[in-house]
Amino acid sequence: MITMKKKYKFYWEEPKENKLNMYEMNDREIILLVELPGFRKNEIFINIKGNKVSIKAEKRKARIKKGSNYLIKESAVQSINRTFTLPEKINVKKAEARLENGILEIKMPIKKRNYV
């Protein structure tokens, strides 16, 4: 017997978060890769403060010409809001980001460590 929850499980599933990878390169920089398929550069906002990185993105509504009607409309307005804690403090002024093929890459140089 199929339960109602199984039959309509998509109503109860948690929202999917965009996949990411974060790694450290040669003790010099932290690289963060986030999947953002379908987003344009002007729809993505990055904020770096201390060892926190926030990424916000909102896909604009697709517009159709006046007098047109949808026959099928599966696309929707999508928004993302994620914050990551980095293992190290980074040099915010030298951080770089680029979007290519739906992957956002953020390169963040690690601040020099002061050893006592």
JORA-V393881 format. One record per helix or strand of 3 or more residues. SS is the DSSP state (~ for helix, > for strand). FROM is the first residue (numbers start at 0). LEN is the number of residues. If there is no record, write none. Layout:
SS:FROM:LEN ; SS:FROM:LEN
//
This chain:
~:3:4 ; ~:8:3 ; >:19:6 ; >:28:7 ; ~:40:3 ; >:43:6 ; >:51:7 ; >:78:7 ; ~:91:3 ; >:95:5 ; >:102:8
//
